[in-house]
Amino acid sequence: MKLTKRIFILMVIVFVSATIINAMRFHYGLSDALLRTIFFVFEDTRWAKDYTEDGFDRLAVGMSTEEVLKILGEPLRKSCFSVCEWVYTWQQDSWLDFDRRAVIFDENMRLIAKRRAYFVD
């Protein structure tokens, strides 16, 4: 086998392996895992102090803010308009990509949604 073909095969194996690792580590689906693998050099996520992916997975619709705080701790940002969004991750610089994690509460401050995605800026 030619050296260039071996190098190509090795690169494919490394890329596929990195995508699988990103899917498992960040609990991503295929598209977000691929994006994180492709754009990893532009990634610079700032995470809330007590945030964990396992904790994020334990959150359930209907939970109160107190229950969410007990599991994930304080978010990096809170914003409330018609609904409240608590942001647990943010980008270090405005031009960098990041792992986006946020929770959304209704007007009664009950959890209605979780947002997990790789944000490409």
Phi and psi in degrees as a GROMACS rama.xvg file:
@    title "Ramachandran Plot"
@    xaxis  label "Phi"
@    yaxis  label "Psi"
@TYPE xy
-68.4846  151.255  LYS-2
-59.4219  -41.2771  LEU-3
-64.2544  -35.5989  THR-4
-68.7708  -39.4746  LYS-5
-64.9319  -42.1878  ARG-6
-63.1144  -42.929  ILE-7
-60.6204  -46.2703  PHE-8
-61.8486  -43.0961  ILE-9
-61.997  -41.4816  LEU-10
-63.2433  -40.6612  MET-11
-63.871  -43.7467  VAL-12
-61.9078  -43.9105  ILE-13
-63.4306  -43.3952  VAL-14
-63.6461  -46.9632  PHE-15
-63.4045  -42.7808  VAL-16
-61.6387  -44.2218  SER-17
-62.649  -38.9204  ALA-18
-64.4346  -42.7847  THR-19
-64.4245  -42.8415  ILE-20
-61.9887  -44.039  ILE-21
-63.0768  -39.5825  ASN-22
-62.3946  -43.0078  ALA-23
-74.4881  -44.505  MET-24
-67.0335  -41.1286  ARG-25
-105.674  6.68492  PHE-26
57.2088  42.6731  HIS-27
-95.1741  156.078  TYR-28
-78.9764  179.731  GLY-29
-60.022  -44.8047  LEU-30
-65.2675  -44.6143  SER-31
-69.2533  -36.1187  ASP-32
-64.2816  -40.5406  ALA-33
-63.829  -45.7517  LEU-34
-59.9646  -43.5893  LEU-35
-65.2016  -35.3726  ARG-36
-69.623  -43.8026  THR-37
-67.8296  -43.0932  ILE-38
-103.796  22.0217  PHE-39
-56.9353  -29.4826  PHE-40
-70.0557  -17.171  VAL-41
-102.234  4.87572  PHE-42
-85.9226  134.47  GLU-43
-157.231  78.7264  ASP-44
-87.4263  136.126  THR-45
-100.682  123.898  ARG-46
-105.647  143.887  TRP-47
-62.4257  149.762  ALA-48
-52.8054  -48.6097  LYS-49
-101.883  8.13611  ASP-50
-66.5711  138.189  TYR-51
-138.558  150.304  THR-52
-65.3054  -38.4834  GLU-53
-63.5286  -40.0682  ASP-54
-62.9406  -43.2993  GLY-55
-59.2324  -40.087  PHE-56
-65.9887  -28.4003  ASP-57
-76.7965  -16.7485  ARG-58
-65.259  141.509  LEU-59
-131.867  145.816  ALA-60
-54.3375  136.02  VAL-61
100.283  -11.6538  GLY-62
-65.4032  151.398  MET-63
-84.1242  167.843  SER-64
-61.4714  -36.1162  THR-65
-63.1954  -41.0028  GLU-66
-65.607  -40.8725  GLU-67
-64.9454  -44.7763  VAL-68
-60.9468  -37.5622  LEU-69
-64.1769  -35.0734  LYS-70
-85.1825  -45.586  ILE-71
-107.064  -12.9852  LEU-72
78.1249  -168.607  GLY-73
-71.6472  137.312  GLU-74
-77.6104  168.062  PRO-75
-72.1394  -36.3693  LEU-76
-143.308  149.471  ARG-77
-130.212  132.462  LYS-78
-138.903  134.064  SER-79
-128.78  126.137  CYS-80
-130.22  -108.873  PHE-81
-76.284  -27.9734  SER-82
-132.267  166.978  VAL-83
-107.622  135.961  CYS-84
-119.763  126.662  GLU-85
-107.285  125.481  TRP-86
-104.807  125.135  VAL-87
-102.764  -7.72469  TYR-88
-139.877  156.698  THR-89
-155.287  163.449  TRP-90
-83.2091  141.903  GLN-91
-67.6544  -41.346  GLN-92
-127.469  150.801  ASP-93
-64.4577  -17.1194  SER-94
-100.005  -1.51091  TRP-95
-93.54  152.145  LEU-96
-80.3323  159.771  ASP-97
-157.657  162.77  PHE-98
-83.4655  114.376  ASP-99
-93.8269  126.296  ARG-100
-133.94  125.621  ARG-101
-151.489  156.319  ALA-102
-125.122  147.486  VAL-103
-119.906  133.021  ILE-104
-115.264  148.089  PHE-105
-82.3594  -173.358  ASP-106
-65.4884  -19.1984  GLU-107
-93.6087  9.3223  ASN-108
59.3556  42.8642  MET-109
-111.801  138.499  ARG-110
-62.9104  126.237  LEU-111
-117.148  -16.8326  ILE-112
-162.665  153.771  ALA-113
-122.004  141.492  LYS-114
-120.136  121.895  ARG-115
-134.268  120.093  ARG-116
-163.042  161.538  ALA-117
-95.5489  117.359  TYR-118
-94.9057  118.117  PHE-119
-98.7756  119.026  VAL-120
